[in-house]
Amino acid sequence: MPTGINRQWLLAKRPGGKVDETNFRWVESPIPSPANGQALVRNLWISLHPTALLAISADESQGGTPLGGVMQGDLASQVIESRLPGFEPGDLVVGFAGWEDYSAIDGQGFIPARKFSPDIPPNLALGTLGVTGMAAYFGVLEVGRPRAGETFVISAAAGGVGSVAAQIAKIQGLRVIGIAGGKEKCDWLLREAGLDGVIDHRSEEVGKRLDELCPQGIDIFFDNVGGSVLDEALTRLRQNGRVVLCGGTSRYGKDPQPPGPKNYLALVMINGRMEGLLAKDYLPRFPEAVAAMRAWIRSGQLKSKEDIVVGLENAPAAFARNFTGANIGKQLVKIADPPLSLRP
Ligand SMILES: NC(=O)c1ccc[n+]([C@@H]2O[C@H](COP(=O)([O-])OP(=O)(O)OC[C@H]3O[C@@H](n4cnc5c(N)ncnc54)[C@H](OP(=O)(O)O)[C@@H]3O)[C@@H](O)[C@H]2O)c1
């Protein structure tokens, strides 16, 4: 049982539309002791994703993070001490824990804690081979149901989910157009991820560029942001076109919520389909996706792009990057390496 302090980030105030460092408070507490049914874990990496804004914006009565409570999220951790059946000291796990050095976890959460193999780096297990990559994999393959030669358009294409989904669509033989904010992201998508075309939504008119790049229309639109980009894509769907609803970052934390898509009736005329995707629903199939994606990474077909901020103290600033668009690839915070004595 380690002794010392546990550095923690608490939720200080709800964001009210905009998130920055003033929403969080830094405290130092004793390291917790695991109760029966809990494991003490040393946290190694935090996944910072836009969805967390929903949890900290919602009132506690609606399931939101309590004010003054430790910030919760997806983390990669190592078990130090266990009173939780199925978890042993030294095990590497991804799952629900706190923005803190040490957490006492019960293995529950939105998605239950999963052990991962020591030959997978924790950052990869949390990001491209974690929930982020699972959303991309099952979103493209199960919800999008791609056929080689089709035209695939994706928003937030250089983000965590987007960068993986875009490359999986390429691997399936689709023509892939990515929408992203800024030249650096667009350059990465063209040069590194091998996309067929890009639209920089900060400097170009999205609708006009979609007309130029997709003259026959769009077969699959993979949406991470919602808002006006979704409307532009809806009117350009081809016969039997599909919209994969993965996320709606442009809407998160907005009160009141902006109106929904204006152009959804375009689906009627083309026998289109707009379908939500929840990575969690595919939990029993995560191992299948991890195996396929590891093979693509090994063969060089899939590049795992990560945006790494070092230091627990920088977690709030890293979280805000999701909403300024600063992140290229999966936004992660590195807290620590596994303790030497427990390294796999
Ligand atoms: N359904 C599921 O199971 C599941 C699982 C994981 C994640 N998600 C969702 O997938 C989406 C992507 O998640 P991620 O972790 O990979 O995040 P991400 O795409 O890496 O980061 C967010 C990106 O969204 C764009 N953005 C931010 N604010 C925006 C705004 N107001 N309007 C338009 N674009 C904005 C920015 O990219 P640009 O600079 O390129 O615009 C930013 O970099 C999120 O909506 C998340 O909630 C869903």
The ligand as a Tripos MOL2 file, in Angstrom:
@<TRIPOS>MOLECULE
LIG
   48    52     1     0     0
SMALL
NO_CHARGES

@<TRIPOS>ATOM
      1 N1        -20.8010    7.0880  -29.8240 N.am      1 LIG1
      2 C1        -19.7670    6.6620  -29.1130 C.2       1 LIG1
      3 O1        -19.7160    5.5530  -28.5900 O.2       1 LIG1
      4 C2        -18.6080    7.5980  -28.9760 C.ar      1 LIG1
      5 C3        -17.3960    7.1720  -28.4180 C.ar      1 LIG1
      6 C4        -16.3250    8.0820  -28.3420 C.ar      1 LIG1
      7 C5        -16.5200    9.4000  -28.7860 C.ar      1 LIG1
      8 N2        -17.7380    9.7600  -29.2830 N.ar      1 LIG1
      9 C6        -17.9560   11.1080  -29.8130 C.3       1 LIG1
     10 O2        -17.1500   11.2230  -30.9600 O.3       1 LIG1
     11 C7        -16.8030   12.5940  -31.1670 C.3       1 LIG1
     12 C8        -15.3020   12.6950  -31.3270 C.3       1 LIG1
     13 O3        -14.6820   12.3490  -30.0890 O.3       1 LIG1
     14 P1        -13.0980   12.4240  -29.9270 P.3       1 LIG1
     15 O4        -12.7810   11.9980  -28.5470 O.co2     1 LIG1
     16 O5        -12.4650   11.7400  -31.0690 O.co2     1 LIG1
     17 O6        -12.8380   14.0040  -30.0300 O.3       1 LIG1
     18 P2        -11.9590   14.7480  -31.1360 P.3       1 LIG1
     19 O7        -12.6450   14.6430  -32.4340 O.co2     1 LIG1
     20 O8        -10.5580   14.2820  -31.0130 O.co2     1 LIG1
     21 O9        -11.9600   16.2570  -30.5950 O.3       1 LIG1
     22 C9        -12.9870   17.1420  -30.8150 C.3       1 LIG1
     23 C10       -12.8400   17.8500  -32.1970 C.3       1 LIG1
     24 O10       -14.1330   18.3150  -32.5620 O.3       1 LIG1
     25 C11       -13.9970   19.4990  -33.3060 C.3       1 LIG1
     26 N3        -14.8340   20.5280  -32.6640 N.ar      1 LIG1
     27 C12       -14.7190   21.0170  -31.4220 C.ar      1 LIG1
     28 N4        -15.6900   21.9370  -31.1720 N.ar      1 LIG1
     29 C13       -16.4310   21.9960  -32.2780 C.ar      1 LIG1
     30 C14       -17.5810   22.7510  -32.6540 C.ar      1 LIG1
     31 N5        -18.1650   23.6230  -31.8160 N.pl3     1 LIG1
     32 N6        -18.1010   22.5510  -33.8740 N.ar      1 LIG1
     33 C15       -17.5350   21.6840  -34.7380 C.ar      1 LIG1
     34 N7        -16.4320   20.9510  -34.4320 N.ar      1 LIG1
     35 C16       -15.9030   21.1050  -33.2260 C.ar      1 LIG1
     36 C17       -12.5270   19.8940  -33.3210 C.3       1 LIG1
     37 O11       -11.9700   19.3890  -34.5330 O.3       1 LIG1
     38 P3        -11.7470   20.3810  -35.8020 P.3       1 LIG1
     39 O12       -10.7100   21.3760  -35.3780 O.co2     1 LIG1
     40 O13       -11.2660   19.4670  -36.8530 O.co2     1 LIG1
     41 O14       -13.0310   21.0230  -36.0960 O.co2     1 LIG1
     42 C18       -11.9670   19.0850  -32.1530 C.3       1 LIG1
     43 O15       -10.6050   18.8120  -32.3150 O.3       1 LIG1
     44 C19       -17.3300   13.3480  -29.9370 C.3       1 LIG1
     45 O16       -18.5440   13.9660  -30.2700 O.3       1 LIG1
     46 C20       -17.5300   12.2540  -28.9240 C.3       1 LIG1
     47 O17       -18.5280   12.6080  -27.9920 O.3       1 LIG1
     48 C21       -18.7580    8.9010  -29.3890 C.ar      1 LIG1
@<TRIPOS>BOND
     1     1     2 1
     2     2     3 2
     3     2     4 1
     4     4     5 ar
     5     4    48 ar
     6     5     6 ar
     7     6     7 ar
     8     7     8 ar
     9     8     9 1
    10     8    48 ar
    11     9    10 1
    12     9    46 1
    13    10    11 1
    14    11    12 1
    15    11    44 1
    16    12    13 1
    17    13    14 1
    18    14    15 2
    19    14    16 1
    20    14    17 1
    21    17    18 1
    22    18    19 2
    23    18    20 1
    24    18    21 1
    25    21    22 1
    26    22    23 1
    27    23    24 1
    28    23    42 1
    29    24    25 1
    30    25    26 1
    31    25    36 1
    32    26    27 ar
    33    26    35 ar
    34    27    28 ar
    35    28    29 ar
    36    29    30 ar
    37    29    35 ar
    38    30    31 1
    39    30    32 ar
    40    32    33 ar
    41    33    34 ar
    42    34    35 ar
    43    36    37 1
    44    36    42 1
    45    37    38 1
    46    38    39 2
    47    38    40 1
    48    38    41 1
    49    42    43 1
    50    44    45 1
    51    44    46 1
    52    46    47 1
@<TRIPOS>SUBSTRUCTURE
     1 LIG1         1 GROUP 0 **** ****
